[in-house]
Amino acid sequence: MGAATLGALVLLTFFVIRLAPGGPFSGNRRISPEIIANIERAYHLDEPIVMQFARYVWGLVRLDFGPSTRFRDYDVGDILAAGLPYSMVIGFWAMLLATIVGVALGIAGALRRNGFTDYAAGIVGVTGIAVPLFVLAPLMQVFFALRLDWFPVGGWNDGWRSVVLPVVALALPNIAYISRLTRTAMVETLRDNYIRTARAKGIGPARVVWHHAMTGALLPVIAYLGPATAATITGSILIETIFALPGIGRHFVDAALNRDYPLVMGITITYGGFLIVFNIVTDLIRGWLDPRVRDGG
């Protein structure tokens, strides 16, 4: 199923990006049409589109994403290999922070409904969802980097200090969603009959929450983490641009604007692969935690 989904993604992306008028070299008016024709011939862009697709698929079978038309001296595989580790570091720590803080806020809000903790968690959730990253990230740069001088404004040259602001900025929207999901699921789980039975047997409140209610509360969170993690790792375009990080996200918009077909395809396939893998992993974890999911019930 995952292979079929990835194949459909390759097919649709390959043909859709070619529906836009122009091509990788058509915008350069300083080059004569004869030279452009020679360049397109070198990149096989003069061939029928079906033949181009067959050639591209054959390259994918050999794990060859082809040469970038924007960065002439680099293959797409080289660009992905250079930028993906940075995106993975930022995405991993952002999702880890978002999961820990979001689950903690959600549980605290559910156990103390309509209290100060619940309202505070709600404010964090609304702020994380309502304030866009292109506003939040520059404000963090101004306050924590320029005024307090705790962290660098951007770049990747100051060790762990370079990671803090991008990770926090990227984690905040996910903290908001995870805290809301956890709170809602925990409130519903605490009302289930098996929780009432556990309480009737004299089991302590802490054990009821951590050993019984936690599993039901985490199921929607785990389902959310699959696509969210893939999107965070490979789709942090805005954060990588604002903080001048050398990840792959910053290449995506540039590749789309410049009709760099191989690079757009490479990033899209990478994102699709991560999405499929993380969805499979989250389904396996949910099936392990809840037999009803494993049995299709």
Secondary structure, DSSP 8 states (H G I E B T S, - for coil): -HHHHHHHHHHHHHHHTTSSSS-TTTT-TTS-HHHHHHHHHHTTTTS-HHHHHHHHHHHHHTT---B-SSSTT-BHHHHHHHHHHHHHHHHHHHHHHHHHHHHHHHHHHHHTTTSHHHHHHHHHHHHHHHS-HHHHHHHHIIIIIIIS-SS-SS-S-STTHHHHHHHHHHHHHHHHHHHHHHHHHHHHHHTSHHHHHHHHTT--HHHIIIIIIHHHHHHHHHHHHHHHHHHHHH--HHHHHHTT--SSHHHHHHHHHTT-HHHHHHHHHHHHHHHHHHHHHHHHHHHHH-HHHHTT-
